[in-house]
Amino acid sequence: MSKPKILIAPSLLSADFTILSEQVGELEKGGADWIHLDVMDGRFVPNISFGPMIVRAVRSLTRLPLDVHLMIVEPDRYLGAFHDAGADMVTVHAETCPHLHRTVQAIRDLGMKPGVTVNPATSLDAIGGILPSVDLLLLMSVNPGFGGQKFIPGSYKKITAAAGMIRETGREIRLQVDGGVDASNAGDIVRAGANVLVAGNSVFSGKDIHAAIGRLREAANG
């Protein structure tokens, strides 16, 4: 398999929702590849973010692929709603899906690309059986629930191991990392094996979104 392009997927969790349209436009101008949407229910993670209505609003603002990360219990109940809202990809947590193969197949049957993710303390053994059936593997490099957290250094070893598992499938599965990603560690994360970088605080915390994406991409490709 050829080496895939490194993709930048800014997380709207850190965006200013009072000027959402403007910030989505800045992501497009800045060269973002995907837009990452973190859906939190206050049950699986200790925070509540947004649901299908915001995904639908973002869909009306851009044609960039919408990468929806469901940090919720019982995700199967809402797959249809996120499809109707315009999601292109839906990623579910192995920790919340008792019948993970069924959930992944349901996502694909709706015409979306399925992804699976695990928390920092969850072993990659939890997704070994499902990996050949997904298009995206997301590794959390912080404990999910809040933006602005520090990257957990032990994640590098897990990224490398996951990249090896993906190679063994012989399929083109994207390896995404989410949590504490910025220009200071993007290069190391990519060298460990990731090819999709989710970044929230490092993209939206300053005044120049375009420049922030540029710094992140330069570091990732450097």
C-alpha positions in Angstrom: 0.0 0.0 0.0 1.2 3.5 -0.8 1.8 5.9 2.1 -1.4 7.9 2.7 -1.5 11.7 2.8 -1.6 13.2 6.3 -5.0 14.6 6.9 -5.8 17.5 9.3 -9.3 17.2 11.0 -9.9 20.2 13.3 -12.3 19.5 16.1 -15.3 21.9 16.4 -15.4 21.1 20.2 -13.0 24.0 20.6 -14.7 26.4 18.1 -16.6 29.6 19.0 -20.2 28.6 18.3 -21.3 32.3 18.2 -19.4 32.6 15.0 -19.6 29.0 13.7 -20.2 29.9 10.1 -17.2 32.2 10.0 -15.0 29.6 11.7 -16.1 26.8 9.4 -15.2 29.1 6.5 -11.8 29.7 8.0 -11.2 25.9 8.2 -11.9 25.6 4.5 -9.6 28.5 3.6 -7.0 27.1 5.9 -6.9 23.7 4.1 -8.5 21.5 6.6 -9.2 18.0 5.1 -12.1 16.9 7.4 -14.1 18.5 10.2 -14.2 16.4 13.4 -17.4 16.6 15.5 -17.3 15.3 19.0 -20.7 14.2 20.2 -20.9 13.8 24.0 -23.9 12.6 26.1 -22.8 13.3 29.7 -23.0 9.6 30.4 -20.2 7.9 28.6 -18.0 11.0 29.2 -18.5 13.7 31.8 -19.6 16.4 29.4 -22.4 17.3 27.0 -21.6 18.8 23.6 -24.1 18.7 20.7 -26.1 16.3 18.6 -27.5 15.9 15.0 -28.8 19.5 14.8 -25.3 20.9 14.9 -24.0 18.3 12.5 -26.8 19.4 10.1 -25.9 23.0 10.6 -22.3 22.4 9.8 -23.3 20.3 6.8 -25.1 23.3 5.4 -21.9 25.4 5.7 -19.4 23.2 4.0 -18.8 20.2 1.7 -15.7 19.1 3.7 -16.2 15.5 4.9 -17.8 15.4 8.4 -16.1 13.0 10.8 -18.5 12.3 13.6 -17.1 10.8 16.8 -19.9 9.4 19.0 -18.8 9.5 22.7 -22.2 8.2 23.7 -23.9 5.1 25.1 -26.3 3.2 22.8 -24.9 4.8 19.6 -27.0 2.4 17.5 -30.1 4.4 18.4 -28.8 7.6 16.7 -27.0 6.3 13.6 -29.9 7.2 11.3 -30.2 10.7 12.7 -26.5 11.4 12.1 -26.8 10.0 8.6 -29.7 12.3 7.9 -27.8 15.2 9.3 -25.0 14.7 6.8 -22.3 12.7 8.5 -19.8 11.1 6.1 -18.0 9.0 8.8 -19.2 7.8 12.1 -16.8 6.4 14.8 -18.1 4.5 17.8 -16.3 3.4 21.0 -15.6 -0.2 21.5 -16.4 0.4 25.1 -20.0 1.3 24.4 -20.9 -1.3 21.8 -21.8 -4.9 23.0 -22.3 -6.0 19.4 -19.6 -4.0 17.7 -19.8 -5.9 14.4 -23.5 -5.2 14.1 -23.0 -1.5 14.9 -20.2 -1.2 12.3 -22.3 -2.9 9.7 -25.3 -0.6 10.4 -23.1 2.4 9.8 -21.9 1.0 6.5 -25.5 0.0 5.5 -26.5 3.6 5.9 -23.8 4.7 3.4 -21.4 6.1 5.9 -17.8 5.0 6.6 -17.5 3.2 9.9 -14.8 3.9 12.4 -14.0 2.4 15.8 -12.1 4.0 18.7 -10.7 3.1 22.1 -9.8 5.1 25.2 -6.2 5.3 26.5 -6.7 2.6 29.0 -8.4 0.2 26.6 -6.2 -2.5 25.0 -6.0 -2.8 21.2 -7.1 -6.4 21.8 -10.6 -4.9 22.0 -10.6 -4.0 18.3 -8.5 -6.7 16.7 -11.5 -8.6 15.5 -13.4 -5.6 14.1 -10.4 -3.9 12.4 -10.7 -5.5 9.0 -14.3 -4.2 8.8 -13.7 -0.5 9.5 -12.4 2.4 7.4 -11.0 4.3 10.4 -9.3 3.5 13.7 -9.3 6.4 16.2 -6.9 6.3 19.2 -7.7 8.6 22.0 -4.5 10.2 23.4 -6.4 11.8 26.3 -9.3 10.6 28.3 -12.3 11.9 26.4 -14.7 14.5 27.6 -13.0 17.8 27.4 -10.8 19.8 25.0 -7.4 21.3 25.9 -5.9 18.2 27.6 -2.3 17.1 27.5 -1.3 14.3 25.1 -0.5 11.1 27.0 3.1 10.2 26.1 2.4 6.5 26.4 0.1 6.8 23.3 3.1 6.7 20.9 3.7 3.0 21.6 0.0 2.3 21.0 -0.1 4.2 17.8 2.8 2.2 16.4 1.2 -1.1 17.5 -2.1 0.0 15.8 -0.3 0.9 12.6 1.2 -2.6 12.5 -2.2 -4.2 13.0 -3.6 -2.1 10.1 -0.8 -3.2 7.8 -1.6 -6.8 8.6 -5.2 -6.4 7.4 -3.9 -5.4 3.9 -6.6 -2.7 3.8 -6.4 1.1 3.6 -7.6 2.0 7.1 -7.0 5.5 8.3 -5.3 5.8 11.7 -6.5 8.9 13.5 -5.2 10.3 16.8 -7.3 12.7 19.0 -6.2 14.5 22.1 -3.5 17.1 22.9 -2.3 17.2 19.2 -0.4 20.3 18.3 2.6 21.4 16.3 5.0 20.3 19.0 4.1 16.6 18.8 2.4 16.2 15.3 5.6 15.0 13.7 6.2 12.4 16.4 2.6 11.2 16.1 2.9 10.8 12.4 6.2 9.0 12.7 4.6 6.6 15.1 2.2 5.7 12.4 -0.9 8.0 12.4 -2.2 9.7 9.2 -5.2 11.7 10.5 -4.6 14.4 13.2 -7.5 15.7 15.2 -6.7 19.1 16.7 -9.1 21.4 18.6 -7.4 23.8 21.0 -4.3 24.2 18.9 -6.4 25.2 15.9 -9.0 27.5 17.5 -7.2 29.0 20.6 -5.4 31.7 18.6 -6.8 34.4 16.2 -5.5 32.9 13.0 -7.0 29.5 12.2 -5.4 29.4 8.8 -1.9 29.8 10.3 -2.6 27.2 13.0 -3.6 24.6 10.4 -0.4 25.5 8.4 1.8 25.0 11.4 0.2 21.7 12.2 0.6 20.5 8.6 4.2 21.6 8.4 5.0 19.8 11.6 3.2 16.7 10.5 4.9 16.6 7.1 8.3 17.7 8.5 
